[in-house]
């Protein structure tokens, strides 16, 4: 078996219409049912890709935030060491200001990351909701088509 053949999903190589022709269910178009399911799988695949891309964006941004945070911590450590001639009150004021800035940046970063997660989740869920609605419309049309053919 070739490497390309191993990489494909054997599920997609099966022709289910051959199996379903033996059942002869009245009023059910198997090809139409398979098309519904194919669209469902495509929508799920797209939603998974959106979620994965969102995960990658969050991980990338977390890495950037961590790198920036480490650079700032190193710089502040050097600044605090260099300012050893400051009075204890002046040193405490600098450290307090640095802590406040770090806290505000941490909150902003958390809000940004939360926004990235929410955006990708909303996009993926929106895609699935749209497909579900479309699927119901397709099912209704198939039922109406079957009823019309029966008359």
ABEGO torsion letter per residue (X at the ends): XBAAAAABBAAAABBAAAAAAAAGBBGBBAAAAAAAAAAAAAAAAAAAAAAAAAAAAAAAAAAAAAAAAAAAAAAAAAAAAAAAABBAAAAAAAAAAAAAAAAAAAAAAAAAAAAAAAAAAAAAAAAAAAAAAAAAAAAAAAAAAAAAAAX
